[in-house]
Amino acid sequence: MSKLTSQITVLSNGYVRKGGKQNRKQQQKRMLAFGIFCSSQGATCMGQVGAKHVIRYWKSESMLDKSDATRLQHYYALKSLWGLAGKDGGPPKPFSSAALAEAQKSREQDESIRVRKSSS
């Protein structure tokens, strides 16, 4: 377990003990999944985690396969983690699958235009 995931576990232990137990445990798992992702990106503590990590998380392969509702649940977990860590503001909201598909389509069109221009 990395230092970051240990910090997330310590921060979320009190959160898991109160309220709806099953949901809170599920939220803690989502927080830890985000912590593992951030550790793989080079973050070693919560102080190093920011909006750019969250945006990369939303764009990661593991999140692209998930439905909009599931990504929203991950957002709620990250929002809780932000509060537990005492960070200002909140994490960026997830992109909808329609917005991601449109962005991918736009990138592919731009790439095909660049290829045509370079070959001319």
MMTF fields as JSON, N, C-alpha, C and O atoms, coordinates in Angstrom:
{
  "mmtfVersion": "1.0.0",
  "mmtfProducer": "UNKNOWN",
  "numBonds": 479,
  "numAtoms": 480,
  "numGroups": 120,
  "numChains": 1,
  "numModels": 1,
  "chainsPerModel": [1],
  "groupsPerChain": [120],
  "chainIdList": ["A"],
  "bondAtomList": [4, 2, 8, 6, 12, 10, 16, 14, 20, 18, 24, 22, 28, 26, 32, 30, 36, 34, 40, 38, 44, 42, 48, 46, 52, 50, 56, 54, 60, 58, 64, 62, 68, 66, 72, 70, 76, 74, 80, 78, 84, 82, 88, 86, 92, 90, 96, 94, 100, 98, 104, 102, 108, 106, 112, 110, 116, 114, 120, 118, 124, 122, 128, 126, 132, 130, 136, 134, 140, 138, 144, 142, 148, 146, 152, 150, 156, 154, 160, 158, 164, 162, 168, 166, 172, 170, 176, 174, 180, 178, 184, 182, 188, 186, 192, 190, 196, 194, 200, 198, 204, 202, 208, 206, 212, 210, 216, 214, 220, 218, 224, 222, 228, 226, 232, 230, 236, 234, 240, 238, 244, 242, 248, 246, 252, 250, 256, 254, 260, 258, 264, 262, 268, 266, 272, 270, 276, 274, 280, 278, 284, 282, 288, 286, 292, 290, 296, 294, 300, 298, 304, 302, 308, 306, 312, 310, 316, 314, 320, 318, 324, 322, 328, 326, 332, 330, 336, 334, 340, 338, 344, 342, 348, 346, 352, 350, 356, 354, 360, 358, 364, 362, 368, 366, 372, 370, 376, 374, 380, 378, 384, 382, 388, 386, 392, 390, 396, 394, 400, 398, 404, 402, 408, 406, 412, 410, 416, 414, 420, 418, 424, 422, 428, 426, 432, 430, 436, 434, 440, 438, 444, 442, 448, 446, 452, 450, 456, 454, 460, 458, 464, 462, 468, 466, 472, 470, 476, 474],
  "bondOrderList": [1, 1, 1, 1, 1, 1, 1, 1, 1, 1, 1, 1, 1, 1, 1, 1, 1, 1, 1, 1, 1, 1, 1, 1, 1, 1, 1, 1, 1, 1, 1, 1, 1, 1, 1, 1, 1, 1, 1, 1, 1, 1, 1, 1, 1, 1, 1, 1, 1, 1, 1, 1, 1, 1, 1, 1, 1, 1, 1, 1, 1, 1, 1, 1, 1, 1, 1, 1, 1, 1, 1, 1, 1, 1, 1, 1, 1, 1, 1, 1, 1, 1, 1, 1, 1, 1, 1, 1, 1, 1, 1, 1, 1, 1, 1, 1, 1, 1, 1, 1, 1, 1, 1, 1, 1, 1, 1, 1, 1, 1, 1, 1, 1, 1, 1, 1, 1, 1, 1],
  "groupList": [{"groupName": "MET", "atomNameList": ["N", "CA", "C", "O"], "elementList": ["N", "C", "C", "O"], "formalChargeList": [0, 0, 0, 0], "bondAtomList": [1, 0, 2, 1, 3, 2], "bondOrderList": [1, 1, 2], "singleLetterCode": "M", "chemCompType": "L-PEPTIDE LINKING"}, {"groupName": "SER", "atomNameList": ["N", "CA", "C", "O"], "elementList": ["N", "C", "C", "O"], "formalChargeList": [0, 0, 0, 0], "bondAtomList": [1, 0, 2, 1, 3, 2], "bondOrderList": [1, 1, 2], "singleLetterCode": "S", "chemCompType": "L-PEPTIDE LINKING"}, {"groupName": "LYS", "atomNameList": ["N", "CA", "C", "O"], "elementList": ["N", "C", "C", "O"], "formalChargeList": [0, 0, 0, 0], "bondAtomList": [1, 0, 2, 1, 3, 2], "bondOrderList": [1, 1, 2], "singleLetterCode": "K", "chemCompType": "L-PEPTIDE LINKING"}, {"groupName": "LEU", "atomNameList": ["N", "CA", "C", "O"], "elementList": ["N", "C", "C", "O"], "formalChargeList": [0, 0, 0, 0], "bondAtomList": [1, 0, 2, 1, 3, 2], "bondOrderList": [1, 1, 2], "singleLetterCode": "L", "chemCompType": "L-PEPTIDE LINKING"}, {"groupName": "THR", "atomNameList": ["N", "CA", "C", "O"], "elementList": ["N", "C", "C", "O"], "formalChargeList": [0, 0, 0, 0], "bondAtomList": [1, 0, 2, 1, 3, 2], "bondOrderList": [1, 1, 2], "singleLetterCode": "T", "chemCompType": "L-PEPTIDE LINKING"}, {"groupName": "GLN", "atomNameList": ["N", "CA", "C", "O"], "elementList": ["N", "C", "C", "O"], "formalChargeList": [0, 0, 0, 0], "bondAtomList": [1, 0, 2, 1, 3, 2], "bondOrderList": [1, 1, 2], "singleLetterCode": "Q", "chemCompType": "L-PEPTIDE LINKING"}, {"groupName": "ILE", "atomNameList": ["N", "CA", "C", "O"], "elementList": ["N", "C", "C", "O"], "formalChargeList": [0, 0, 0, 0], "bondAtomList": [1, 0, 2, 1, 3, 2], "bondOrderList": [1, 1, 2], "singleLetterCode": "I", "chemCompType": "L-PEPTIDE LINKING"}, {"groupName": "VAL", "atomNameList": ["N", "CA", "C", "O"], "elementList": ["N", "C", "C", "O"], "formalChargeList": [0, 0, 0, 0], "bondAtomList": [1, 0, 2, 1, 3, 2], "bondOrderList": [1, 1, 2], "singleLetterCode": "V", "chemCompType": "L-PEPTIDE LINKING"}, {"groupName": "ASN", "atomNameList": ["N", "CA", "C", "O"], "elementList": ["N", "C", "C", "O"], "formalChargeList": [0, 0, 0, 0], "bondAtomList": [1, 0, 2, 1, 3, 2], "bondOrderList": [1, 1, 2], "singleLetterCode": "N", "chemCompType": "L-PEPTIDE LINKING"}, {"groupName": "GLY", "atomNameList": ["N", "CA", "C", "O"], "elementList": ["N", "C", "C", "O"], "formalChargeList": [0, 0, 0, 0], "bondAtomList": [1, 0, 2, 1, 3, 2], "bondOrderList": [1, 1, 2], "singleLetterCode": "G", "chemCompType": "PEPTIDE LINKING"}, {"groupName": "TYR", "atomNameList": ["N", "CA", "C", "O"], "elementList": ["N", "C", "C", "O"], "formalChargeList": [0, 0, 0, 0], "bondAtomList": [1, 0, 2, 1, 3, 2], "bondOrderList": [1, 1, 2], "singleLetterCode": "Y", "chemCompType": "L-PEPTIDE LINKING"}, {"groupName": "ARG", "atomNameList": ["N", "CA", "C", "O"], "elementList": ["N", "C", "C", "O"], "formalChargeList": [0, 0, 0, 0], "bondAtomList": [1, 0, 2, 1, 3, 2], "bondOrderList": [1, 1, 2], "singleLetterCode": "R", "chemCompType": "L-PEPTIDE LINKING"}, {"groupName": "ALA", "atomNameList": ["N", "CA", "C", "O"], "elementList": ["N", "C", "C", "O"], "formalChargeList": [0, 0, 0, 0], "bondAtomList": [1, 0, 2, 1, 3, 2], "bondOrderList": [1, 1, 2], "singleLetterCode": "A", "chemCompType": "L-PEPTIDE LINKING"}, {"groupName": "PHE", "atomNameList": ["N", "CA", "C", "O"], "elementList": ["N", "C", "C", "O"], "formalChargeList": [0, 0, 0, 0], "bondAtomList": [1, 0, 2, 1, 3, 2], "bondOrderList": [1, 1, 2], "singleLetterCode": "F", "chemCompType": "L-PEPTIDE LINKING"}, {"groupName": "CYS", "atomNameList": ["N", "CA", "C", "O"], "elementList": ["N", "C", "C", "O"], "formalChargeList": [0, 0, 0, 0], "bondAtomList": [1, 0, 2, 1, 3, 2], "bondOrderList": [1, 1, 2], "singleLetterCode": "C", "chemCompType": "L-PEPTIDE LINKING"}, {"groupName": "HIS", "atomNameList": ["N", "CA", "C", "O"], "elementList": ["N", "C", "C", "O"], "formalChargeList": [0, 0, 0, 0], "bondAtomList": [1, 0, 2, 1, 3, 2], "bondOrderList": [1, 1, 2], "singleLetterCode": "H", "chemCompType": "L-PEPTIDE LINKING"}, {"groupName": "TRP", "atomNameList": ["N", "CA", "C", "O"], "elementList": ["N", "C", "C", "O"], "formalChargeList": [0, 0, 0, 0], "bondAtomList": [1, 0, 2, 1, 3, 2], "bondOrderList": [1, 1, 2], "singleLetterCode": "W", "chemCompType": "L-PEPTIDE LINKING"}, {"groupName": "GLU", "atomNameList": ["N", "CA", "C", "O"], "elementList": ["N", "C", "C", "O"], "formalChargeList": [0, 0, 0, 0], "bondAtomList": [1, 0, 2, 1, 3, 2], "bondOrderList": [1, 1, 2], "singleLetterCode": "E", "chemCompType": "L-PEPTIDE LINKING"}, {"groupName": "ASP", "atomNameList": ["N", "CA", "C", "O"], "elementList": ["N", "C", "C", "O"], "formalChargeList": [0, 0, 0, 0], "bondAtomList": [1, 0, 2, 1, 3, 2], "bondOrderList": [1, 1, 2], "singleLetterCode": "D", "chemCompType": "L-PEPTIDE LINKING"}, {"groupName": "PRO", "atomNameList": ["N", "CA", "C", "O"], "elementList": ["N", "C", "C", "O"], "formalChargeList": [0, 0, 0, 0], "bondAtomList": [1, 0, 2, 1, 3, 2], "bondOrderList": [1, 1, 2], "singleLetterCode": "P", "chemCompType": "L-PEPTIDE LINKING"}],
  "groupTypeList": [0, 1, 2, 3, 4, 1, 5, 6, 4, 7, 3, 1, 8, 9, 10, 7, 11, 2, 9, 9, 2, 5, 8, 11, 2, 5, 5, 5, 2, 11, 0, 3, 12, 13, 9, 6, 13, 14, 1, 1, 5, 9, 12, 4, 14, 0, 9, 5, 7, 9, 12, 2, 15, 7, 6, 11, 10, 16, 2, 1, 17, 1, 0, 3, 18, 2, 1, 18, 12, 4, 11, 3, 5, 15, 10, 10, 12, 3, 2, 1, 3, 16, 9, 3, 12, 9, 2, 18, 9, 9, 19, 19, 2, 19, 13, 1, 1, 12, 12, 3, 12, 17, 12, 5, 2, 1, 11, 17, 5, 18, 17, 1, 6, 11, 7, 11, 2, 1, 1, 1],
  "groupIdList": [1, 2, 3, 4, 5, 6, 7, 8, 9, 10, 11, 12, 13, 14, 15, 16, 17, 18, 19, 20, 21, 22, 23, 24, 25, 26, 27, 28, 29, 30, 31, 32, 33, 34, 35, 36, 37, 38, 39, 40, 41, 42, 43, 44, 45, 46, 47, 48, 49, 50, 51, 52, 53, 54, 55, 56, 57, 58, 59, 60, 61, 62, 63, 64, 65, 66, 67, 68, 69, 70, 71, 72, 73, 74, 75, 76, 77, 78, 79, 80, 81, 82, 83, 84, 85, 86, 87, 88, 89, 90, 91, 92, 93, 94, 95, 96, 97, 98, 99, 100, 101, 102, 103, 104, 105, 106, 107, 108, 109, 110, 111, 112, 113, 114, 115, 116, 117, 118, 119, 120],
  "secStructList": [7, 7, 2, 2, 2, 2, 2, 2, 2, 2, 2, 2, 2, 2, 2, 2, 2, 1, 1, 7, 2, 2, 2, 2, 2, 2, 2, 2, 2, 2, 2, 2, 2, 2, 2, 2, 2, 2, 2, 2, 6, 6, 7, 7, 1, 4, 4, 4, 7, 7, 2, 2, 2, 2, 2, 2, 2, 2, 2, 1, 2, 2, 2, 2, 6, 1, 7, 2, 2, 2, 2, 2, 2, 2, 2, 2, 2, 2, 2, 2, 2, 2, 2, 2, 2, 6, 7, 1, 1, 7, 7, 7, 7, 7, 7, 7, 2, 2, 2, 2, 2, 2, 2, 2, 2, 2, 2, 2, 2, 2, 2, 2, 2, 2, 2, 2, 2, 2, 2, 7],
  "xCoordList": [0.858, 0.0, 0.899, 1.813, 0.639, 1.444, 1.065, 0.058, 1.903, 1.651, 0.325, -0.43, 0.058, -1.174, -2.408, -3.364, -2.398, -3.563, -3.713, -4.83, -2.598, -2.667, -3.331, -4.161, -2.96, -3.582, -5.086, -5.882, -5.466, -6.889, -7.634, -8.75, -7.022, -7.651, -7.854, -8.928, -6.835, -6.939, -8.008, -8.816, -8.004, -8.997, -10.425, -11.344, -10.605, -11.967, -12.477, -13.651, -11.638, -12.098, -13.256, -14.231, -13.163, -14.257, -15.503, -16.623, -15.306, -16.41, -17.175, -18.403, -16.45, -17.073, -17.875, -18.861, -17.466, -18.128, -19.519, -20.344, -19.769, -21.047, -21.905, -21.381, -23.204, -24.107, -24.373, -24.208, -24.789, -25.101, -23.831, -23.022, -23.663, -22.4, -22.021, -20.876, -22.966, -22.632, -22.201, -21.208, -22.943, -22.599, -21.256, -20.445, -21.019, -19.769, -18.57, -17.517, -18.724, -17.639, -17.38, -16.233, -18.447, -18.319, -17.613, -16.763, -17.97, -17.326, -15.839, -14.999, -15.523, -14.122, -13.331, -12.188, -13.923, -13.255, -12.987, -11.938, -13.933, -13.75, -12.646, -11.853, -12.596, -11.52, -10.165, -9.202, -10.097, -8.832, -8.445, -7.259, -9.413, -9.116, -8.513, -7.579, -9.054, -8.492, -7.084, -6.194, -6.879, -5.545, -4.525, -3.388, -4.913, -4.005, -3.675, -2.526, -4.678, -4.441, -3.447, -2.508, -3.657, -2.762, -1.356, -0.379, -1.243, 0.078, 0.796, 2.004, 0.066, 0.672, 1.092, 1.95, 0.48, 0.825, 1.957, 2.401, 2.427, 3.566, 3.245, 4.166, 1.988, 1.631, 1.945, 1.685, 2.504, 2.851, 2.041, 2.047, 1.331, 0.489, -0.671, -0.638, -1.685, -2.886, -2.577, -3.291, -1.539, -1.165, -0.745, -0.813, -0.314, 0.129, -1.004, -0.834, -2.134, -3.262, -4.1, -4.449, -4.417, -5.198, -6.144, -6.401, -6.654, -7.649, -7.11, -7.847, -5.826, -5.268, -5.294, -5.515, -5.069, -5.152, -6.574, -6.787, -7.541, -8.943, -9.321, -9.992, -8.897, -9.212, -8.584, -9.224, -7.331, -6.687, -7.433, -7.545, -7.942, -8.713, -9.978, -10.317, -10.68, -11.896, -11.575, -12.389, -10.417, -10.04, -9.346, -9.039, -9.097, -8.39, -9.265, -10.491, -8.601, -9.307, -10.335, -11.431, -9.976, -10.89, -12.182, -13.238, -12.108, -13.308, -14.112, -15.321, -13.462, -14.178, -15.193, -16.189, -14.945, -15.838, -17.071, -18.026, -17.05, -18.127, -19.26, -19.047, -20.449, -21.611, -21.539, -20.743, -22.379, -22.43, -22.81, -22.267, -23.74, -24.18, -23.038, -22.886, -22.246, -21.119, -20.055, -19.493, -19.775, -18.803, -19.289, -18.486, -20.595, -21.151, -20.957, -20.659, -21.121, -20.875, -19.397, -19.089, -18.497, -17.067, -16.818, -15.998, -17.528, -17.396, -17.817, -17.139, -18.931, -19.388, -18.352, -18.142, -17.708, -16.666, -15.485, -14.944, -15.086, -13.968, -14.331, -13.485, -15.579, -16.034, -15.936, -15.523, -16.314, -16.19, -14.721, -14.357, -13.883, -12.444, -11.858, -11.035, -12.277, -11.794, -12.11, -11.258, -13.341, -13.736, -12.972, -12.551, -12.79, -12.055, -10.6, -10.001, -10.032, -8.635, -8.471, -7.347, -9.585, -9.517, -9.093, -8.568, -9.32, -8.963, -10.057, -11.243, -9.637, -10.591, -11.32, -10.794, -12.541, -13.315, -13.729, -14.019, -13.753, -14.124, -13.435, -12.845, -13.505, -12.88, -13.688, -14.89, -13.04, -13.787, -14.816, -14.587, -15.949, -17.005, -16.597, -15.808, -17.139, -16.797, -17.435, -18.458, -16.811, -17.346, -18.432, -18.323, -19.48, -20.51, -19.966, -19.042, -20.523, -20.05, -20.29, -19.517, -21.356, -21.625, -20.542, -20.092, -20.128, -19.078, -17.744, -16.988, -17.457, -16.216, -16.221, -15.203, -17.356, -17.457, -17.293, -16.631, -17.89, -17.769, -16.322, -15.826, -15.648, -14.247, -13.368, -12.469, -13.628, -12.857, -13.089, -12.144, -14.324, -14.661, -13.968, -13.447, -13.964, -13.319, -11.806, -11.211, -11.189, -9.75, -9.429, -8.436, -10.261, -10.036, -10.168, -9.397, -11.14, -11.309, -10.108, -9.614, -9.637, -8.464, -7.242, -6.455, -7.093, -5.95, -6.02, -5.003, -7.197, -7.324, -7.057, -6.505, -7.447, -7.167, -5.668, -5.129, -4.988, -3.534, -2.812, -1.847, -3.275, -2.654, -2.82, -1.882, -4.023, -4.27, -3.397, -2.865, -3.258, -2.454, -0.974, -0.285, -0.496, 0.931, 1.269, 2.398, 0.298, 0.556, 0.408, 0.854, -0.2, -0.39, 0.855, 0.855],
  "yCoordList": [-1.178, 0.0, 1.235, 1.343, 2.154, 3.364, 4.352, 4.194, 5.365, 6.388, 7.107, 7.427, 7.353, 8.041, 7.216, 7.745, 5.938, 5.109, 4.943, 4.821, 4.939, 4.892, 6.156, 6.094, 7.311, 8.567, 8.553, 8.997, 8.045, 7.991, 7.07, 7.377, 5.945, 5.018, 5.688, 5.577, 6.382, 7.062, 8.156, 8.285, 8.94, 10.015, 9.478, 10.077, 8.363, 7.865, 6.896, 6.529, 6.465, 5.516, 6.066, 5.355, 7.309, 7.922, 8.097, 7.955, 8.404, 8.583, 7.272, 7.273, 6.159, 4.849, 4.398, 3.676, 4.813, 4.353, 4.947, 4.378, 6.095, 6.774, 6.707, 6.601, 6.767, 6.792, 5.408, 4.4, 5.372, 4.111, 3.316, 3.687, 2.237, 1.492, 0.949, 1.097, 0.326, -0.272, 0.79, 0.618, 1.886, 2.953, 3.58, 3.858, 3.803, 4.429, 3.532, 4.025, 2.227, 1.297, 1.312, 1.248, 1.397, 1.473, 2.773, 2.777, 3.858, 5.138, 5.09, 5.645, 4.425, 4.301, 3.512, 3.857, 2.472, 1.703, 2.58, 2.468, 3.443, 4.354, 5.365, 5.698, 5.855, 6.771, 6.085, 6.679, 4.831, 4.086, 3.788, 3.804, 3.517, 3.299, 4.565, 4.499, 5.719, 6.988, 7.172, 7.644, 6.803, 6.913, 6.043, 6.466, 4.844, 3.953, 4.565, 4.518, 5.14, 5.803, 6.957, 7.092, 7.785, 8.935, 8.476, 9.104, 7.394, 6.845, 6.42, 6.621, 5.835, 5.42, 6.631, 6.52, 7.786, 9.022, 9.78, 10.818, 9.264, 9.87, 10.634, 11.116, 10.764, 11.47, 10.584, 9.381, 11.188, 10.403, 10.786, 10.055, 11.941, 12.338, 13.179, 13.658, 13.364, 14.094, 15.537, 16.127, 16.107, 17.474, 17.627, 18.725, 16.544, 16.585, 16.296, 16.463, 15.871, 15.511, 16.751, 17.496, 16.961, 18.129, 17.848, 16.697, 18.916, 18.811, 18.067, 17.321, 18.262, 17.591, 16.07, 15.344, 15.588, 14.145, 13.65, 12.58, 14.435, 14.033, 13.99, 13.056, 14.991, 15.023, 13.827, 13.196, 13.507, 12.322, 11.054, 10.117, 11.034, 9.881, 9.713, 8.599, 10.826, 10.739, 10.266, 9.576, 10.616, 10.245, 8.885, 8.415, 8.254, 6.968, 5.869, 5.968, 4.821, 3.704, 3.072, 2.706, 2.947, 2.286, 3.077, 2.488, 4.406, 5.226, 5.388, 5.612, 5.278, 5.432, 4.32, 4.514, 3.154, 2.016, 2.103, 1.346, 3.014, 3.09, 4.003, 4.902, 3.749, 4.553, 5.939, 6.173, 6.837, 8.18, 8.126, 8.876, 7.242, 7.129, 6.648, 7.128, 5.711, 5.2, 6.272, 6.43, 7.018, 8.107, 9.166, 9.762, 9.397, 10.354, 9.863, 10.66, 8.563, 8.001, 8.155, 8.438, 7.971, 8.189, 9.661, 9.98, 10.551, 11.984, 12.284, 13.034, 11.701, 11.928, 11.426, 12.047, 10.301, 9.784, 10.75, 11.022, 11.266, 12.212, 13.522, 14.149, 13.93, 15.147, 14.97, 15.887, 13.796, 13.501, 13.478, 14.001, 12.867, 12.807, 14.217, 14.51, 15.084, 16.468, 17.132, 17.8, 16.947, 17.53, 16.944, 17.673, 15.623, 14.971, 15.419, 15.507, 15.702, 16.124, 17.621, 18.112, 18.345, 19.772, 20.599, 21.702, 20.072, 20.811, 21.817, 21.56, 22.964, 24.005, 23.605, 22.858, 24.114, 23.832, 22.383, 21.756, 21.867, 20.467, 19.933, 20.693, 18.646, 18.05, 18.378, 18.628, 18.382, 18.605, 17.508, 16.349, 17.886, 16.911, 16.021, 16.431, 14.795, 13.891, 14.342, 15.027, 13.945, 14.225, 13.201, 12.047, 13.611, 12.651, 11.802, 12.218, 10.637, 9.757, 10.401, 10.176, 11.202, 11.89, 12.932, 13.065, 13.664, 14.674, 14.007, 14.512, 12.885, 12.159, 11.626, 11.686, 11.106, 10.58, 11.712, 11.54, 12.86, 14.017, 14.504, 14.83, 14.554, 14.981, 14.008, 14.426, 12.712, 11.701, 11.84, 11.75, 12.056, 12.217, 13.459, 13.428, 14.539, 15.781, 15.579, 16.065, 14.857, 14.579, 13.751, 14.004, 12.768, 11.918, 12.718, 12.513, 13.634, 14.474, 15.405, 15.578, 16.004, 16.878, 16.118, 16.628, 14.898, 14.071, 13.733, 13.782, 13.392, 13.051, 14.271, 14.136, 15.46, 16.686, 16.951, 17.326, 16.757, 16.947, 15.984, 16.364, 14.737, 13.729, 14.113, 13.987, 14.583, 15.0, 16.204, 16.259, 17.16, 18.347, 17.986, 18.51, 17.102, 16.737, 15.899, 15.94, 15.143, 14.324, 15.118, 14.655, 16.284, 17.116, 17.892, 18.635],
  "zCoordList": [0.0, 0.0, 0.0, 0.817, -0.911, -1.014, 0.092, 0.782, 0.23, 1.239, 0.952, 1.87, -0.325, -0.709, -0.358, 0.21, -0.685, -0.357, 1.154, 1.656, 1.879, 3.346, 3.879, 4.787, 3.307, 3.734, 3.451, 4.278, 2.291, 1.94, 2.899, 3.317, 3.246, 4.194, 5.545, 6.138, 6.036, 7.334, 7.284, 8.203, 6.207, 6.078, 6.012, 6.571, 5.338, 5.1, 6.159, 6.12, 7.109, 8.127, 8.956, 9.199, 9.388, 10.146, 9.299, 9.789, 8.038, 7.089, 6.909, 6.826, 6.849, 6.623, 7.833, 7.685, 9.032, 10.254, 10.466, 11.18, 9.84, 10.064, 8.809, 7.7, 8.98, 7.831, 7.266, 7.953, 6.002, 5.324, 5.06, 4.209, 5.781, 5.768, 4.39, 3.963, 3.694, 2.397, 1.402, 0.695, 1.343, 0.407, 0.765, -0.118, 2.044, 2.463, 2.15, 1.747, 2.333, 1.992, 0.485, 0.043, -0.29, -1.742, -2.144, -3.035, -1.486, -1.764, -1.391, -2.099, -0.277, 0.119, -0.929, -1.229, -1.479, -2.53, -3.751, -4.385, -4.072, -5.206, -4.909, -5.789, -3.664, -3.265, -3.392, -3.879, -2.952, -3.03, -4.472, -4.803, -5.332, -6.748, -7.347, -8.145, -6.957, -7.413, -6.856, -7.563, -5.596, -4.987, -5.699, -5.908, -6.071, -6.807, -8.166, -8.606, -8.831, -10.118, -9.946, -10.731, -8.919, -8.695, -8.339, -8.747, -7.587, -7.268, -8.537, -8.665, -9.474, -10.732, -11.574, -12.451, -11.297, -11.995, -11.298, -11.788, -10.157, -9.473, -8.203, -7.544, -7.833, -6.602, -5.398, -5.419, -4.352, -3.167, -1.935, -0.945, -1.981, -0.853, -1.358, -2.492, -0.542, -0.952, -1.329, -2.14, -0.763, -1.098, -2.551, -3.102, -3.176, -4.562, -5.552, -6.76, -5.047, -5.91, -6.182, -5.266, -7.457, -7.824, -8.971, -9.324, -9.539, -10.608, -11.824, -12.469, -12.144, -13.315, -13.15, -14.119, -11.921, -11.667, -11.893, -12.463, -11.443, -11.586, -13.067, -13.507, -13.833, -15.264, -15.964, -16.806, -15.624, -16.211, -15.816, -16.606, -14.591, -14.107, -14.944, -15.342, -15.212, -16.029, -17.436, -18.05, -17.956, -19.324, -19.406, -20.501, -18.266, -18.262, -18.864, -18.884, -19.354, -19.989, -19.05, -19.476, -17.776, -16.84, -16.645, -16.41, -16.741, -16.554, -17.843, -17.789, -18.993, -20.255, -20.47, -21.166, -19.876, -20.032, -19.132, -19.309, -18.18, -17.189, -17.683, -18.496, -17.174, -17.558, -16.904, -15.995, -17.384, -16.809, -15.332, -14.521, -14.982, -13.588, -12.69, -11.567, -13.179, -12.388, -12.222, -11.139, -13.302, -13.196, -12.203, -11.486, -12.164, -11.213, -9.781, -8.892, -9.547, -8.215, -7.821, -6.663, -8.778, -8.513, -8.179, -7.317, -8.866, -8.585, -7.145, -6.442, -6.707, -5.332, -4.324, -3.282, -4.639, -3.753, -3.706, -2.634, -4.864, -4.904, -4.213, -3.575, -4.342, -3.666, -2.148, -1.437, -1.661, -0.228, 0.189, 1.242, -0.645, -0.354, -0.294, 0.573, -1.207, -1.215, 0.119, 0.704, 0.597, 1.872, 3.042, 3.94, 3.038, 4.125, 4.165, 5.237, 2.992, 2.911, 3.179, 3.281, 3.293, 3.567, 2.359, 2.51, 1.173, -0.049, -0.38, -0.175, -0.896, -1.288, -2.561, -3.386, -2.709, -3.912, -3.973, -2.954, -5.173, -5.37, -6.601, -7.368, -6.792, -7.978, -9.231, -9.141, -10.4, -11.642, -11.854, -11.508, -12.424, -12.697, -13.864, -14.714, -13.906, -15.01, -16.322, -16.338, -17.395, -18.72, -19.013, -18.6, -19.722, -20.112, -21.254, -21.954, -21.442, -22.516, -23.879, -24.811, -24.009, -25.271, -25.553, -26.691, -24.531, -24.71, -25.043, -25.873, -24.406, -24.707, -26.131, -26.821, -26.573, -27.94, -28.953, -29.977, -28.673, -29.564, -29.627, -30.706, -28.491, -28.466, -29.247, -29.977, -29.091, -29.82, -31.328, -32.112, -31.727, -33.139, -33.708, -34.823, -32.944, -33.368, -33.532, -34.493, -32.58, -32.67, -33.902, -34.584, -34.187, -35.361, -36.647, -37.584, -36.704, -37.888, -38.063, -39.177, -36.966, -37.03, -37.519, -38.316, -37.033, -37.439, -38.922, -39.613, -39.418, -40.837, -41.719, -42.811, -41.254, -42.005, -42.041, -43.082, -40.904, -40.848, -41.774, -42.438, -41.824, -42.676, -44.151, -44.938, -44.522, -45.895, -46.284, -47.392, -45.366, -45.652, -45.795, -46.671, -44.943, -44.992, -46.223, -46.713, -46.722, -47.901, -49.206, -50.256, -49.156, -50.358, -50.72, -51.702]
}
